[in-house]
């Protein structure tokens, strides 16, 4: 699906996505990645969703984020509840959805100037 959005001041927005890739700033990625409007962290070596831990998001430490979106591939899969709790203890929202929804939500929040990160699982 191709996404179009006013580019506002965000540097990195998601141009489009398929089941096997995400396109950010005209660059196609076929592996897991984490992005903010200012930076791309790739490749993200994420374990299975059920095994995710706060340490898998260390690249985001020090960033003043409002929310982290976790895109879990073609279907929504919930990580361990401790992960949401850990983000909550740090005052950061943590939302889980399929990767397509995470891509759309990231663009909306980034376009609003929100401090958002998207951790995207790309299905092989």
N, C-alpha and C positions, 0 to 999 in steps of 0.2 A: 504494500500500500504506500502510495506517495503522500507525503505530508507537506503542506504549504503553510507558512506562518510568517508574519511580519518579523523580520530579523531582530528588531529592537536593538538593545545594546549587548545581547548575549553573543559570545563568540562561537560557541558550539551549540547547535540545535540539531535535532534529528530530522534529516531530509526524507527518510523513508525506511521501511523495514519489510522483511519477508520472514518466513519461518527459519531461514538459514543465515540471515545477515541483517545488519543494521547499517544504514548509511548516515554518517555524521559529517557535515561540512564537505560534502561530495566525495568522501572517502568511505569505501565499503569495508566493514569489519565482519569477519566470519568466525570470530571467537568471542568469548565472554569479555566484557569490559565494564568499567565504571567511568561515568563522566559527570562533570559539573558544567555549568555554562562556560567556565574558564579553562577547564583542563580535561584531558582524557587519560585515564589510567588503563593501559592495556599492554599485553593481554592480562586479564584478571584470572588467576588460577583458582577459581572457585571449586570447592568440592561439591558433592551432591547437595542439593538444597537441605535435606534432612541433617546434614553434617555441618552446615554453616555455623560459624562462631564469630564473635566480635573481632577476633584477630584477623579474619578474612577481609575486614574493612579498615585495616590499619592505615592504608593510604589516605583515608579521609580524616585521620586525627589532626587536630590543629585547625581544621576548617570550621568556620562558624556556620554550620548547617541548620536549617529549620526542619528539613525532612529528607529521608532517604527512601527512594522507591526501589523495591526489589522486583525485577521482572524475571519470572521463573520459567521462561520458555513458552511453549504453546499452551500449556495449561497452568493454572494457578496451583502452586504447591506451597504449603506453609512450612517455614523453617521451625526449628525448636523455639518454644515460647520464650526461652531465656534470651534469645537474640533481641526480640522486641523490647523486653524488659531492660536490657542493657542500654539500648539506644534511649529509652525513656528516662533512665537514671541520668543520662547525659543531656536531657532536655531536647532530644531530637525525635521527631516523629518518624515512624517506620511503617511503610505501607507495602503490602505484598499483593501482586497482581500478575497476570500473564505479561509477557514481554511487550506485546502489541499495546496493551493498555498503559504500561509503564512508559513507553515511548511517547504516546499521546499526552499523558499527564506531565511528563518532563517538559515537553515543549510549552504547555500551557503555563506551568509554574515558572519556568525560566523566562518566558515572555512577560510575565508579571513582575520580573525582577526578584523573585523569591530565591532564597539560598537553598538550592536543591541539588541532590545527587541521584543518579540512576545507576543501579548495579544490574546489569543486563546479562541474563543467561541466554546464549544463542544455541538453539538446538542444532546438532550436526545433520 
